[in-house]
Amino acid sequence: MEEPKTSVKLKKALQDDQRQQLIPGLPDEIAMECLVRVPYQFHSNMKSVCHTWQRLISHPSFYQQRLQSGTAEHLVCLVQPLPPINHSTTSTTTDDDDDDDDPLISSSSNNKILKNEDKQEEQQHIHSPPQYALSTYNATHNIWQRTRPPEGSRIPMFCQCLALPSSGKLLLLGGWDPTTLEPVPHVYILDLIETTGAACKWRRGASMSVPRSFFACGVVGPSTVCVAGGHDSQKNALRSAEVYDVETDQWEMLPDMIEERDECQGLSWEGDSKFWVVSGYGTESQGQFRSDVEFYDRHTGCWSKIDGVWPFSTTSPRVVTTTVCVSRDKYQWSWFLGGEQQSQQQQSREVVKVSDNIRLEIVSSIPLPNCITGTTPCVTALDYVGQEGGNHRLFVMSGGGGRGSSTLACGECEGEGAFLSDGYSNNGTIKWRHIHTPVGFSGFPYSASSLVI
């Protein structure tokens, strides 16, 4: 029987290191079966055990082994505002007080109360401009965590959160400077796999050529990110687009889009060479969202425009949309709206033919959990790689609005909380499972992405 390629890569990586048993007294094959089952939240501690473990757990093949063995974990990453200081409210963590090197602050059912001085670092003053943080929800173990920003930096307001699943990296792009409220070209990269020390570390990537916010972005290929549109410091809608190679840390300008597009949404699918930019509006028509989309094909180097795709002229497509891969040549794009927009979606069944092999069609309507009353929830998809039929689950979250009153909610969350799709009921509708959301993680997420670790 042929040995899996990932196992061969791991063995070769270990042979390059000083030869010693992974776990004394156990064959390496059995030791590996033990190590891949350790939850991701403890990996930074494991890297401190010895150089062999650090090299092993920092190697991408280790996480491929976790994926193949069914022990990989699903993470939802969200850019959220920190809660205002409220001394009647407590935050919780599983970290020890002396774990200053660990960038993740966790919250789960087995918690202790943070000291007031720790809360001062994690919360913003109630009258100060909003400060943002990167939150992570581990859907496998039901754990919320917060990642500290780069040293000496603050996470930009309204920045885009984008995951590169193949390399275990997370990018934060653009947004507003928290002090000046001006658009910035910044790129921050968090590597969740390969690190130089015991804990995950941030690094600054090369800046975008153009400072921008409220733009479209998407992953096209294993390590390339496309961005387009948004607006500049004068609130002028942009047509410009560029592509970033994370491995070489270089940006390259792309041809301009056909139309200006502020507050647009970027879409992409794994295995597809196209980058889609949905709706948005021009400088002279702020708030009037276009019905068309554009897509850039990296093979042809050209933009194409399709009319009649986004039917909601008063609603932004940002954060309410997500993509899933149904099969090798069939992709789905889901949007989540409420009120009149939801009814309008149910009535629309128009088919848009893009080309001989591309057709856009509304195939079904997915009702939101009934306690989410807002029209703009944040949504992202969790792909369960390797499962039959390209299975996926949907993460939906709103924010604010007091305590949830739905029978789906736990009644303890601040705001409406978060939900995860949990299969289908007998009548074919999605079943939603409520996720308990601690008060420190209840802010509305302005951007979300997911990956498997």
N, C-alpha and C positions, 0 to 999 in steps of 0.2 A: 504493500500500500504506500502510495507516494505521500511524503510528509508535506504538510501545508507550507506555503512559501513564507508566511509570516513567522512560523516556528524556525525555519532555516535562517531568516534574517536575525532573529533574536539570538540564536546560538552563535552566529558569526559576530554579533555585537559583543556578546559576553566573552568570546575567545580573544577579542582585541583588548580586553581588560585583564587585570591580574587574575589568574585563575584561582577561584575559590568557590565553594559550594554556596548557592543562593541562601539556603537554610541548612546549617550544619546538621548532618545526620540524615538528610533527605536527598533522594535523587533530584536533579534539577527539574526534571519533567513534573514531578509531584510538587516541588516547591513553586514552580511557575503556576500550577493550577491553584495554589493557595494565594499567591500574590495578585493574580488578576481578579480575584474576588474581593479584595480589600476596597471599600468605598473610596471614591475619588477625594472626598474631603480629608482623608488621612494620607494622601500621596505626598504632600509636602513634608510631613513628619517621616515618612518612609525614606525619603531621599536623604535624610540626615543620618540614617543608620550606618551606611558604608558607601564607598565609592561605587561598588558594583551595583548596589540597588539604585543609586542616583543615576548611573548610566543607563540601567535597564528601564527605569520608569520615565526617563526623559527621552526614550527612543520611540518614534512613532509606531514601530511594529508592536510594541507592548499594547498600545491601544487598539491596534487591529486584532490582536489576540483576544482582548476583552470583548470586542465586537463579535468575533467568531464564536466565543464561548458563551455568549448571551449574558455577560456580566457588565456590559457597557451601560452608562447612565445618561439620561436625557436632561439637558440643561436648557432652561429658558432664561435668556439674558435681557434685561430691561434697563433703560435709562429713566430714572425716576427722580422727582424732587425730594429732597430730604424733608422730613416733617418739621414744622416749627417747634421751638422749645415750649414744652408744656410740663411743668413740674408735677402735675397730677398724673402724667402718663409715663409709664416705664417701658424701656426697650429691653430686649433679652438677648443673651448670647451664650454659646457653649464654649467660648474660648476662655482660657486661663488669663489672669491679669498680666502675666509676664510673657504672653505670646505676641510681643510687639512686632515680630518679623513676619507674622502670618497676615497676608493681605485680606483674608476672608473673615468677616464677622458673621457668625451664624445665628440662626434662630430656629428652634424646633420645640418639641414638647418637653424636653428635659433641659430646662434653662435656669439661669440665675440672673439677677437684676444687675444692670450696669451701674457703676458709680456715677454720681452727678457729673464729675469732671469728664468721664468718658462720653456721657451723653452730650456734653457741650461740643465735643469734637464731631459727633455724628449728626447733630441736629443744627439747624440754622436759626438765627435769631428771627423772631416772629415778624419784625418790621424790616428785615434786610431783604435784598433781592434773592430770589430763589436760588438755592444751590442744588446741584444735581449729583447723583451717585449711580454707579452701576450695580444693580441688584441681580442676583441669580436665584432662580427657583429650580431645585433639583426635583424633577418630577418622579424620579425613581424612588427616592428616599423621603420625599415630602419635606425638604429642608430649604429654608430661605437663607441666603447669604448676601453680604454686601462687600464689594471689592473696593479697597481704598484707591483713590486716584494717584497718578504719578506724583512723586515727591516734588513739592514746590508748585504743583499745578492744581487746577480745578477743572472738573469735567465741564465742557462747554454746554450751555443751555441749548436744548433742542438739537443736540448732535445726533447723528445717525449711528445706530448700533448694527453691525453687520458681522456675521460669523462665517469663517472659512472652515467648513466641516472636515475637509481632507487633511488639514494641517493643525487643527485644534487651536486656531488663532481667532481672536475677537478684535474687531476694529471699531474705533469711535472716530467719526469723520465730521468736520465742519461744525456748524452751529453758531451760537453767539458767545462772545466773550462775557463771562459772568459779571464783570465790572463795567465795561464800556457799552455792552449790549450791541456791539458791532459784529458782523459776520467774520468768521475766522477760517483760515485754510488748514487748520491743524489736523493731524492724524495721530492717534494713539493706538498702540498695538499691545494687546495682552496675550501672551503665549501661554496656553494652559497645559502644554505638554513639555516642550524643551525649555529648560531653565538652566541658569548658571549656578544657582544656589538651591537652598532647600525649598523656597517658596516661589510661586509664580511672580514674575516681574513685568512691569510696564516698560515700554520704550516708545520714544517718539519716532514716527515714520516721516518720510519726506512730505512736505506740505503740498496741498493741491496748488495748481497754478493760479486758481481764482478763489478768493474767499467767498463762501456761499453758505446759505442756510435754506432749509425747507426744499431740498433738492431730491432728486431720484437717485438711487444707487442699487446695485445688484452685483452678485458674484457670477462671473462668466468664465468658466474654466477653473482649474484647481487653485490658482493663486492670483487671479486677476479680478479687479473690481472696477466697474464702470460707474461714473457719476455724470449727471446731466441736469441742467436747469437750476431751479431755485432763484434766489435773488441776491443782489449785492448790497453794499452798505447804503446805497441810495434808494433801496427798495425797488430797483429795476429788475424786472423778470429777465432771466438769462436763457439764451439758446445754446451756450457753450457746453461742451462735453469733454471728458478726459477719462483715461484708463490708467489704473495703478497696478503695477506688478509688485506684490508683497515680497517676493523672494529677492528681487533685485533692488527694491526700494526706489523705484523710478516711476514718474508720471509721464504720460504722453498725451498730447492733445488729439481729440477726435474731431471729425467734421462737425460743424454746428448742426443742431436740430433744425427742422423746417420751421417750427414755431417757438416763440417764447413760452416757457412753462414754469411758473412759480407754484409752490405747494403741489407738486406732482408726486407720483408714486412710482418707484422702480420695481420691476418684476423680472425674475430670471428663474430658469429651471436647470437642474443638474443635467448635464449631457446635451444641452441645447446651446447653440452659439449666439442666440439673439438676446439683446437687452431691451426690455420694454419700458417705455415711459408713459404713464397713464395720466390723462387729463391735465390739470393745472390751468393757469390763466396768464394772460399777458399783462404788461405794465399798465395799459390803458383800460383794462377790464378786470380790475381786482375784485375777487370774490365771485366772479362769473366763470364757473368751471367748464372747460371745454368737454365736448363729448367724444373727441377723437383721442387716439393714442399714436405714438410713434415707436418703431423698433429699429435698433441698429444691428445689422448682421455683420459680425466680425469677418466672415468669409468674403463678403462683397465690399465691405467698407462703406456702406451706404445706409442712410435713413429712409424708412418708408412710413407713410401715414395711413391710418385706417379710421374712417369716420363711423360715428354711431355706436361707440362701444361703451362709454360711460354716460348713463342717462340722467345723472343727478347734478343739475346745474348749480345748486346751492351747497353741495356737500363735497368736501375734499376727500380724495381717495387715500390720503395718508393714514397709515397705521391700521385702517379698517380692512385692509386686504392682505391676503397671503396666498402662496402657491403650494401645490402638492403635485407630485409625480404619480399618476395612476398606473401607468405601464411604460414600457420602453419608448413608445411613440405617442403617448397620450398624456397631456398635462391638464391640470385644473387650476383655475384662479378663483378664489372665494373672496367675497366681500361680505361684511357684517354690518348691517344698518338696522335702524329701528324706525318706528312711526310710519309716516307717509312713504318714506323711501323704501321700507320693507314691502309695503303693499305694491308700490310701483314695480319693484323687482319681481314680485310674484306674477304680475300681469304681463311682464315682458318676456317674450320667447323668441325674439328676433335672432336669426342666424346671420352672421357676418362672414362672408367668404373672403379670406385674405389672398389666397393663392390656391393652386390645385391641391396642395398638401397641407394647408393651414385653414382651419375653419373655427370661428368663435361662436359658441352657442351657450345660452343659459340652460343648464340641464336640470337644476333642482333648486329649491329654496331651503335654507337651513335656519330655523327659528333660533333666536338667542335665548339664553336663560331668562325667564320672565322677570327676574329682579333687576336685570340690567336695563335701565330706563333711558339712558343716554343714547344719542344717535351715533357716537363715535367711540366705540370700545376699541381697545388695542388687541390685535390678534396675530398669532403666528402659528405655524404648523410644526409638529414634531414628527419627523419621518422615522419609522421603525425599519431600519435598513435590514434587508435579508429576509423579511417576512413575506409570505405569499401574498401576491396581489398588491404590493407596494402600500401596506397599511400605514396609516398615519393617525395622529390625534391632534386636536385643535385646542390651543390655549387662548382663552378670551379673558380680558380684564378691563374693568372700568375703574373709576376712582371717585372718592368723595361721596357726598350725599347721605351721610349718617350711617347707621348700622343697617345691614341688609335685613329685609323683612320677608324674603321668599322662604318657602319651605325647603328650597335647595340650600339656602345659606345656613351657617352654623349659629347665627345670631350674636356672635362675639366679635366678628370682624368689623373694623372701622371702614365704612363705605360698603360698596356692593361686593367687593372681594373678587376673586378670580375663579375660573371654571376650566375644567379639562373635559373634553369629549370622552365618553366612556362607552363606546359601542352604539348599537341601535336598539330601539324598542320594537315591539311587535308590529307597530304600524309604520315602521321604516324611518321614524324621526330619530335624530341624534339624542342620546342620553347624556346629560351633563352632570359631572361630579364637582361639587363645591370644594375649593381649596381654602383652607384656613389661612388668612393673611394677617400676620402681626401688624400692629399699628405703624411700626417703622417702615413697612413695605406697602402701605396702602395708597401711596400717591399714584396719580395717573401716569402710566408709562408712555412717554412720548416716542419711543422707538423700541422695537423688540426683535430678537432673533433667537435661533435655537441651534444646538449642535449636540452630537453624541460623543461622550468621552469614555 
